[in-house]
C-alpha cells in the first residue's frame, strides 16, 4: 500500500499530540496518510497495551487514516541497532511514502530522541538495495527512500523550521487526542496521576499550538524541524 505520508511515532498518541492537525489537513487535500507506532506504550502509568491499541484504532477512524499498525518494539528499551532498523525499513518499504514525519530530535522523554534517530537511519538505509527485507507476502521488498523527513515538535520547545496552519483542523485534532481516554484528563478516572493526565497538560498542548500558530499569523499551528535543506522551485509556493 503506497501512501503519500508515513508518520512514525514511538508511542501511541505521539502523533495525535504533535502532528494530527497536519495529518487531517493533508488527508483533506486528498493525500494518503498512515501511522506506524513503534511500541504499544506499555510502560505508561495509565491504561494497558491492549487499551492503547484500541484507542489507536479509535483515533485512526477519527483521523481518516488509510492504515495504522504497531511494530511491537519494547517501550523504553528499543535500540537504534540493525534489528530495529530492519523493522522500520520494512514498514517504509511497505508504504513507500514520499514524506515521513517522525518524533522530535530531542525531548523530555528519552524514547523520542532515540526514535527520531532510528527513523533518520532507517529512511536512509531503506534506500539501499543491498539491504534485503521481505514483506508480509513473503516477497523481497524494493528499496525505497522518502524524499523528505520532518520531525514534529513534542514536549520541549524547539524552534521550528516551518509551521503548518491547523486552525481548521483543531477540533478534530482534539477529538483524536481524546480518543486516548486512558491517558488524558478525566476527573473520574481511578488511574494514578501521570505527567500527561492533568488538565494543565491539555492546556499546555493548546498553548503550544497557539504559540506555533502565532508565529505564522494564524490561531493554531504545528511546528516541524527538517533534516536537510528544502529545495524551492517557485518563491510564490512559500506562503
KEKE-3310 file (N, C-alpha, C; in steps of 0.2 Angstrom, whole numbers, plus 5000, padded with zeros to 4 digits):
npx = (5004:5004:5008:5006:5011:5020:5018:5029:5029:5035:5027:5010:4998:5008:5008:4995:4996:5006:5006:4993:4985:4991:4991:4977:4974:4982:4975:4963:4966:4967:4978:4986:4988:4997:5000:5013:5016:5029:5030:5019:5017:5018:5024:5018:5010:4996:4982:4983:4993:4984:4972:4977:4980:4967:4962:4971:4966:4953:4956:4962:4951:4944:4954:4954:4964:4972:4979:4985:4998:5006:5022:5027:5039:5049:5044:5053:5065:5069:5081:5093:5098:5104:5093:5082:5081:5079:5066:5059:5063:5056:5043:5044:5047:5036:5025:5030:5032:5032:5035:5040:5035:5042:5047:5052:5068:5075:5070:5060:5056:5066:5064:5059:5069:5078:5070:5068:5081:5082:5072:5078:5090:5084:5076:5086:5094:5084:5084:5094:5098:5105:5103:5092:5075:5060:5043:5026:5020:5029:5038:5052:5056:5056:5069:5067:5067:5061:5057:5058:5061:5053:5053:5042:5037:5038:5036:5046:5051:5056:5064:5055:5057:5048:5030:5014:4998:4985:4972:4959:4958:4958:4948:4945:4958:4959:4949:4954:4965:4958:4953:4961:4957:4961:4973:4973:4966:4954:4943:4936:4943:4950:4963:4981:4989:4997:5011:5005:4991:4985:4974:4981:4991:4984:4980:4992:4995:4987:4991:5004:5001:4994:5005:5013:5005:5004:5016:5015:5004:4991:4978:4980:4994:5006:5023:5038:5054:5068:5078:5086:5091:5078:5072:5066:5056:5048:5046:5034:5027:5030:5021)
npy = (4994:5010:5026:5044:5051:5045:5043:5041:5035:5034:5031:5026:5039:5049:5055:5060:5070:5079:5080:5078:5088:5092:5079:5078:5089:5086:5074:5080:5086:5077:5067:5052:5045:5036:5029:5022:5015:5013:5006:4999:5007:5002:5005:5015:5025:5024:5015:5000:4990:4984:4992:5004:5000:4998:5011:5018:5013:5019:5032:5032:5030:5043:5051:5047:5039:5029:5018:5010:5003:4993:4991:4984:4985:4986:4996:5009:5002:4999:4999:5008:4999:4986:4976:4983:4994:4987:4982:4995:4999:4989:4993:5006:5003:4995:5005:5015:5030:5047:5057:5057:5059:5061:5057:5070:5078:5079:5078:5078:5065:5051:5041:5048:5056:5045:5037:5046:5047:5034:5033:5042:5035:5023:5028:5032:5020:5012:5015:5008:4996:4984:4981:4969:4965:4957:4957:4955:4947:4938:4941:4948:4965:4980:4993:5009:5026:5039:5056:5067:5070:5075:5082:5082:5093:5090:5089:5097:5114:5117:5127:5130:5125:5126:5130:5123:5128:5124:5128:5126:5112:5110:5106:5093:5088:5088:5079:5068:5066:5065:5052:5044:5039:5033:5040:5054:5069:5065:5068:5058:5046:5031:5029:5031:5047:5055:5062:5067:5067:5077:5092:5103:5099:5097:5110:5115:5109:5115:5128:5127:5125:5136:5145:5141:5144:5157:5162:5161:5169:5164:5155:5142:5131:5118:5114:5110:5102:5101:5089:5091:5103:5112:5111:5124:5128:5138:5154:5159:5148:5148:5153)
npz = (5000:4995:5001:5004:5014:5028:5045:5058:5075:5091:5102:5105:5103:5102:5089:5088:5098:5092:5078:5072:5067:5055:5048:5047:5039:5027:5023:5020:5009:4999:5001:5005:5021:5033:5049:5058:5073:5085:5097:5110:5120:5133:5145:5150:5163:5165:5160:5148:5137:5128:5129:5124:5111:5106:5108:5099:5087:5087:5086:5073:5065:5068:5062:5049:5043:5031:5035:5050:5060:5073:5078:5089:5096:5111:5123:5129:5129:5117:5103:5093:5083:5071:5070:5075:5065:5054:5056:5055:5042:5034:5036:5030:5017:5014:5014:5006:5007:5001:5010:5027:5043:5059:5076:5089:5088:5100:5117:5132:5135:5134:5124:5113:5106:5103:5095:5085:5079:5075:5065:5056:5052:5047:5036:5028:5026:5020:5007:5001:4990:4993:5005:5011:5013:5018:5014:5021:5012:5009:4999:4992:4996:4987:4987:4995:4997:5006:5000:5009:5026:5041:5057:5070:5083:5101:5118:5124:5120:5103:5091:5077:5060:5050:5050:5051:5047:5056:5060:5055:5057:5071:5080:5077:5079:5093:5096:5091:5100:5112:5110:5116:5129:5141:5144:5146:5153:5165:5177:5184:5183:5190:5189:5192:5194:5181:5171:5159:5162:5168:5169:5166:5157:5145:5143:5141:5128:5120:5121:5116:5102:5099:5101:5091:5080:5081:5077:5063:5060:5062:5071:5076:5075:5069:5072:5064:5062:5051:5042:5031:5019:5011:4995:4983:4970:4965:4972:4975:4980:4994:5008)
capx = (5000:5008:5005:5010:5014:5020:5020:5032:5029:5037:5021:5003:4996:5013:5006:4989:4998:5010:5005:4987:4982:4994:4988:4970:4974:4984:4970:4958:4969:4967:4984:4985:4992:4997:5004:5017:5018:5034:5028:5012:5016:5016:5027:5014:5007:4989:4980:4987:4995:4978:4968:4980:4979:4960:4962:4974:4961:4948:4959:4963:4944:4943:4959:4953:4970:4971:4982:4989:5000:5011:5028:5028:5045:5049:5043:5058:5071:5071:5088:5094:5103:5102:5087:5076:5081:5076:5059:5057:5064:5051:5037:5045:5046:5029:5021:5033:5030:5036:5037:5040:5035:5045:5047:5056:5075:5077:5064:5059:5056:5072:5062:5058:5075:5081:5066:5070:5087:5081:5069:5083:5094:5080:5075:5092:5096:5079:5085:5100:5096:5109:5099:5087:5070:5055:5037:5021:5018:5035:5042:5058:5054:5060:5072:5063:5069:5057:5060:5059:5059:5052:5052:5037:5040:5034:5036:5051:5051:5062:5062:5053:5060:5042:5024:5008:4992:4980:4966:4953:4958:4959:4943:4946:4964:4957:4945:4959:4969:4953:4952:4966:4954:4965:4979:4972:4962:4947:4942:4933:4947:4953:4970:4985:4990:5004:5013:5000:4984:4982:4971:4986:4994:4980:4980:4999:4995:4983:4995:5009:4998:4993:5011:5016:5001:5006:5022:5013:4999:4985:4976:4983:4999:5010:5029:5042:5061:5070:5085:5091:5089:5072:5073:5061:5056:5044:5046:5027:5025:5031:5016)
capy = (5000:5016:5032:5050:5052:5040:5045:5036:5038:5028:5029:5028:5046:5054:5058:5064:5076:5083:5081:5076:5093:5091:5073:5079:5094:5083:5070:5084:5088:5071:5063:5046:5045:5030:5029:5016:5016:5008:5002:4999:5011:4998:5007:5021:5025:5023:5010:4994:4990:4982:4998:5009:4998:5000:5019:5019:5011:5024:5038:5030:5032:5050:5055:5045:5036:5023:5012:5011:4997:4994:4986:4980:4986:4987:5003:5011:4998:4998:5002:5010:4994:4983:4973:4988:4997:4982:4983:5001:4998:4985:4997:5011:4999:4993:5010:5019:5037:5052:5061:5054:5063:5057:5060:5076:5076:5079:5079:5076:5058:5049:5037:5052:5057:5039:5036:5051:5045:5027:5035:5045:5030:5018:5031:5031:5013:5009:5016:5004:4990:4979:4978:4964:4964:4953:4959:4951:4942:4933:4943:4953:4972:4985:4998:5015:5031:5045:5062:5071:5068:5081:5080:5086:5095:5087:5092:5103:5119:5118:5132:5126:5127:5128:5129:5121:5131:5118:5131:5122:5105:5110:5102:5086:5086:5087:5073:5062:5066:5062:5045:5040:5041:5031:5043:5061:5071:5063:5069:5052:5041:5029:5028:5035:5053:5055:5069:5069:5066:5083:5097:5108:5096:5098:5117:5116:5107:5120:5134:5126:5125:5143:5148:5140:5147:5165:5163:5162:5174:5160:5153:5136:5128:5113:5116:5105:5104:5097:5086:5093:5110:5111:5115:5128:5130:5144:5158:5160:5142:5149:5157)
capz = (5000:4994:5004:5002:5021:5034:5052:5063:5082:5096:5107:5103:5105:5100:5083:5089:5101:5089:5071:5069:5063:5049:5045:5045:5033:5021:5020:5017:5002:4995:5002:5009:5027:5038:5055:5061:5080:5086:5103:5112:5126:5139:5151:5153:5170:5165:5154:5146:5130:5125:5129:5120:5104:5104:5107:5092:5082:5088:5083:5066:5062:5068:5058:5042:5041:5027:5038:5056:5063:5078:5077:5095:5099:5118:5125:5134:5129:5110:5102:5086:5080:5065:5071:5075:5059:5049:5057:5052:5035:5031:5036:5025:5010:5013:5012:5001:5007:4999:5016:5033:5049:5065:5083:5090:5088:5107:5121:5139:5136:5130:5119:5107:5103:5101:5089:5079:5075:5072:5059:5051:5049:5043:5030:5023:5024:5016:5000:4999:4988:4995:5012:5009:5018:5015:5016:5024:5007:5008:4993:4993:4995:4984:4990:4994:5001:5006:4998:5014:5033:5045:5064:5074:5090:5106:5124:5125:5114:5098:5086:5071:5053:5047:5054:5047:5049:5058:5063:5053:5060:5078:5084:5076:5082:5100:5096:5091:5107:5117:5109:5121:5136:5147:5146:5147:5159:5167:5184:5187:5182:5196:5187:5196:5190:5177:5168:5154:5164:5171:5165:5164:5151:5139:5142:5138:5121:5116:5121:5111:5096:5098:5100:5084:5075:5082:5073:5056:5060:5062:5078:5078:5071:5072:5070:5062:5060:5045:5042:5025:5016:5007:4988:4981:4963:4964:4978:4977:4984:5001:5010)
cpx = (5004:5004:5009:5014:5014:5022:5023:5032:5030:5031:5014:5001:5002:5011:5000:4991:5001:5009:4998:4983:4984:4991:4981:4970:4977:4979:4964:4960:4970:4973:4982:4990:4991:5001:5007:5019:5024:5033:5021:5011:5015:5019:5023:5011:5000:4988:4984:4988:4988:4973:4971:4980:4972:4959:4965:4969:4955:4950:4960:4956:4943:4948:4957:4960:4968:4974:4985:4991:5005:5016:5029:5035:5044:5049:5049:5065:5073:5078:5088:5099:5100:5095:5081:5076:5078:5068:5056:5057:5058:5045:5038:5044:5039:5024:5024:5031:5034:5039:5036:5040:5037:5045:5052:5063:5078:5071:5065:5060:5061:5070:5061:5064:5078:5077:5067:5076:5086:5077:5073:5087:5090:5078:5080:5094:5090:5080:5091:5098:5099:5107:5093:5082:5064:5048:5032:5019:5024:5039:5047:5055:5059:5063:5068:5066:5065:5061:5062:5057:5059:5051:5047:5040:5035:5034:5040:5051:5057:5059:5061:5056:5054:5036:5018:5002:4987:4973:4960:4952:4958:4954:4944:4953:4963:4953:4949:4963:4964:4951:4956:4963:4958:4971:4978:4967:4955:4947:4939:4937:4950:4960:4975:4987:4997:5005:5008:4993:4981:4978:4976:4990:4990:4980:4987:4999:4992:4988:5001:5007:4996:5000:5014:5011:5002:5012:5021:5007:4992:4984:4980:4988:5003:5017:5033:5050:5063:5077:5089:5087:5083:5073:5066:5061:5053:5044:5039:5024:5025:5026:5019)
cpy = (5006:5022:5038:5052:5047:5043:5040:5039:5032:5026:5030:5035:5051:5058:5062:5071:5081:5085:5079:5081:5093:5085:5075:5084:5090:5078:5074:5086:5083:5066:5057:5046:5039:5032:5022:5018:5011:5003:5003:5004:5008:5000:5013:5020:5023:5018:5004:4995:4988:4988:5003:5007:4999:5008:5021:5018:5017:5030:5037:5032:5039:5054:5053:5042:5030:5017:5014:5004:4999:4989:4982:4980:4987:4994:5004:5008:4996:5001:5004:5006:4991:4980:4978:4992:4993:4982:4989:5001:4995:4989:5003:5008:4997:4999:5015:5026:5041:5057:5057:5059:5059:5061:5066:5074:5076:5081:5077:5069:5055:5045:5042:5054:5051:5037:5040:5049:5038:5029:5038:5040:5025:5021:5030:5024:5009:5010:5012:4997:4983:4976:4975:4964:4960:4955:4954:4945:4937:4935:4948:4960:4976:4990:5005:5020:5037:5051:5067:5068:5074:5078:5084:5088:5093:5091:5098:5108:5118:5123:5129:5129:5129:5126:5127:5124:5125:5121:5127:5115:5105:5105:5095:5083:5084:5081:5067:5061:5063:5055:5041:5042:5039:5035:5050:5063:5069:5063:5063:5046:5038:5027:5033:5041:5052:5062:5072:5069:5072:5088:5102:5105:5098:5105:5118:5114:5112:5127:5133:5127:5133:5147:5147:5143:5155:5166:5164:5166:5170:5158:5147:5133:5122:5114:5109:5107:5099:5094:5088:5100:5108:5115:5118:5130:5137:5148:5159:5154:5143:5154:5163)
cpz = (5000:4997:5003:5008:5025:5040:5056:5070:5086:5101:5104:5106:5103:5094:5084:5093:5097:5082:5068:5065:5056:5045:5043:5038:5027:5018:5017:5010:4997:4996:5006:5015:5031:5044:5057:5068:5082:5092:5105:5118:5133:5145:5154:5159:5170:5159:5154:5139:5126:5124:5124:5112:5102:5103:5101:5087:5081:5085:5076:5063:5062:5063:5050:5039:5036:5030:5045:5058:5069:5077:5083:5098:5107:5120:5130:5132:5122:5109:5095:5084:5074:5065:5071:5068:5054:5049:5054:5045:5031:5031:5031:5018:5009:5011:5007:5001:5004:5005:5022:5039:5055:5071:5083:5091:5095:5111:5128:5140:5131:5124:5112:5103:5099:5095:5083:5075:5072:5065:5054:5048:5045:5037:5025:5021:5020:5009:4997:4997:4990:5002:5010:5015:5014:5018:5019:5019:5006:5002:4995:4992:4991:4988:4989:4999:5001:5003:5003:5021:5037:5052:5067:5081:5095:5113:5125:5118:5110:5093:5079:5064:5049:5051:5049:5050:5050:5061:5061:5055:5067:5082:5083:5079:5090:5101:5096:5097:5112:5116:5114:5128:5142:5149:5148:5152:5159:5174:5188:5186:5189:5195:5191:5191:5187:5174:5163:5156:5167:5166:5162:5158:5145:5138:5138:5130:5117:5116:5116:5104:5094:5097:5093:5079:5075:5077:5065:5055:5059:5070:5080:5073:5074:5068:5069:5061:5054:5045:5036:5023:5011:5000:4986:4974:4962:4971:4980:4980:4991:5003:5014)
residu = (UNK:UNK:UNK:UNK:UNK:UNK:UNK:UNK:UNK:UNK:UNK:UNK:UNK:UNK:UNK:UNK:UNK:UNK:UNK:UNK:UNK:UNK:UNK:UNK:UNK:UNK:UNK:UNK:UNK:UNK:UNK:UNK:UNK:UNK:UNK:UNK:UNK:UNK:UNK:UNK:UNK:UNK:UNK:UNK:UNK:UNK:UNK:UNK:UNK:UNK:UNK:UNK:UNK:UNK:UNK:UNK:UNK:UNK:UNK:UNK:UNK:UNK:UNK:UNK:UNK:UNK:UNK:UNK:UNK:UNK:UNK:UNK:UNK:UNK:UNK:UNK:UNK:UNK:UNK:UNK:UNK:UNK:UNK:UNK:UNK:UNK:UNK:UNK:UNK:UNK:UNK:UNK:UNK:UNK:UNK:UNK:UNK:UNK:UNK:UNK:UNK:UNK:UNK:UNK:UNK:UNK:UNK:UNK:UNK:UNK:UNK:UNK:UNK:UNK:UNK:UNK:UNK:UNK:UNK:UNK:UNK:UNK:UNK:UNK:UNK:UNK:UNK:UNK:UNK:UNK:UNK:UNK:UNK:UNK:UNK:UNK:UNK:UNK:UNK:UNK:UNK:UNK:UNK:UNK:UNK:UNK:UNK:UNK:UNK:UNK:UNK:UNK:UNK:UNK:UNK:UNK:UNK:UNK:UNK:UNK:UNK:UNK:UNK:UNK:UNK:UNK:UNK:UNK:UNK:UNK:UNK:UNK:UNK:UNK:UNK:UNK:UNK:UNK:UNK:UNK:UNK:UNK:UNK:UNK:UNK:UNK:UNK:UNK:UNK:UNK:UNK:UNK:UNK:UNK:UNK:UNK:UNK:UNK:UNK:UNK:UNK:UNK:UNK:UNK:UNK:UNK:UNK:UNK:UNK:UNK:UNK:UNK:UNK:UNK:UNK:UNK:UNK:UNK:UNK:UNK:UNK:UNK:UNK:UNK:UNK:UNK:UNK:UNK:UNK:UNK:UNK:UNK:UNK:UNK:UNK:UNK:UNK:UNK:UNK)
# end
